[in-house]
């Protein structure tokens, strides 16, 4: 008896972002650097390379009051790079200024639901 299983699944990702003031130790999942923050992208790049080599990517922004974002590279395995950066910027732009230096903790949960004929 041949049975064919149809995959009518759906995949969703619930993303929870927590923003807080910058403090030491500075590294969580994301660090947002304002254009006039106390430290700039190059200093952050040197810091993450010293504290956690290869674990963070510093992404410089062309526009807006956020100059750069340091993101834990592992997060890009869960959510596409552009989508994650766009979502973070969309949310943080509501309450930051050019002097902001903000760390963010991300919690990503993948939810998979499949329906099969039995």
C-alpha positions as CSV (number, residue, x, y, z in Angstrom):
1,X,0.0,0.0,0.0
2,X,1.5,3.3,-1.1
3,X,0.7,6.3,1.0
4,X,1.6,9.8,0.0
5,X,2.2,12.3,2.8
6,X,1.4,15.8,1.9
7,X,3.2,18.6,3.7
8,X,0.9,21.4,4.4
9,X,3.1,22.9,7.1
10,X,3.7,26.4,8.2
11,X,6.7,28.0,9.9
12,X,6.6,31.0,12.0
13,X,9.2,32.8,14.2
14,X,8.3,34.7,17.3
15,X,10.9,37.3,18.0
16,X,11.1,39.1,21.4
17,X,13.6,42.0,21.6
18,X,14.5,43.7,24.9
19,X,16.3,47.0,24.9
20,X,18.2,48.5,27.8
21,X,20.9,51.0,28.7
22,X,24.5,50.2,27.8
23,X,26.6,48.9,30.7
24,X,29.6,46.6,31.3
25,X,30.0,43.9,30.2
26,X,28.7,45.4,27.0
27,X,28.0,42.4,24.9
28,X,24.6,40.7,24.6
29,X,23.1,40.0,21.2
30,X,23.0,43.5,19.6
31,X,24.7,46.8,20.4
32,X,23.2,49.9,18.6
33,X,25.6,52.9,18.2
34,X,24.2,56.4,17.6
35,X,26.0,58.8,15.3
36,X,27.1,60.9,18.2
37,X,27.5,58.1,20.8
38,X,30.5,58.1,23.2
39,X,32.1,55.4,21.2
40,X,32.0,54.8,17.4
41,X,31.7,51.8,15.2
42,X,35.5,51.3,14.9
43,X,35.9,51.2,18.7
44,X,33.1,48.8,19.0
45,X,34.6,46.6,16.2
46,X,38.0,46.5,18.1
47,X,36.1,45.8,21.4
48,X,34.1,42.8,20.0
49,X,37.2,41.5,18.2
50,X,39.0,41.5,21.5
51,X,36.2,40.1,23.7
52,X,34.6,37.7,21.3
53,X,36.6,37.2,18.1
54,X,34.5,36.2,15.1
55,X,31.2,36.2,17.1
56,X,29.9,39.7,16.1
57,X,29.5,41.6,12.9
58,X,29.5,45.4,13.0
59,X,27.2,46.8,10.3
60,X,27.4,50.4,9.5
61,X,24.2,52.3,8.6
62,X,24.1,54.9,5.8
63,X,21.1,56.9,7.1
64,X,19.3,57.7,10.3
65,X,20.5,58.4,13.8
66,X,21.9,54.9,14.3
67,X,25.4,54.8,12.8
68,X,26.1,51.1,13.3
69,X,24.8,47.9,14.8
70,X,27.0,45.1,16.3
71,X,25.1,41.8,15.9
72,X,25.9,38.3,17.1
73,X,26.6,36.5,13.9
74,X,24.8,33.3,15.2
75,X,21.5,35.2,14.9
76,X,21.8,35.3,11.1
77,X,21.4,31.5,11.2
78,X,17.9,32.0,12.5
79,X,16.7,35.2,10.7
80,X,17.9,36.6,7.4
81,X,20.5,39.4,8.0
82,X,18.6,42.1,6.2
83,X,15.2,41.2,7.8
84,X,16.7,41.2,11.3
85,X,18.6,44.5,10.9
86,X,15.5,46.2,9.4
87,X,13.3,45.0,12.2
88,X,15.7,46.1,14.9
89,X,16.1,49.6,13.3
90,X,12.3,49.9,12.9
91,X,11.7,49.3,16.6
92,X,14.6,51.2,18.1
93,X,14.1,54.3,16.0
94,X,11.1,55.2,18.1
95,X,13.0,55.9,21.3
96,X,16.7,56.6,20.4
97,X,18.7,59.6,19.4
98,X,22.1,60.2,17.9
99,X,23.8,59.9,21.3
100,X,22.3,56.5,22.1
101,X,24.4,53.5,22.9
102,X,21.9,50.6,23.5
103,X,22.3,46.9,24.0
104,X,19.5,44.5,23.0
105,X,18.8,41.0,24.0
106,X,17.0,38.9,21.4
107,X,15.0,35.8,22.0
108,X,14.1,33.8,18.9
109,X,11.7,30.9,19.1
110,X,11.0,28.9,15.9
111,X,7.5,27.3,15.8
112,X,6.8,24.6,13.2
113,X,3.4,23.2,12.5
114,X,2.7,20.4,10.0
115,X,-0.4,18.8,8.9
116,X,-0.3,15.3,7.3
117,X,-2.8,12.9,6.1
118,X,-3.0,9.7,8.1
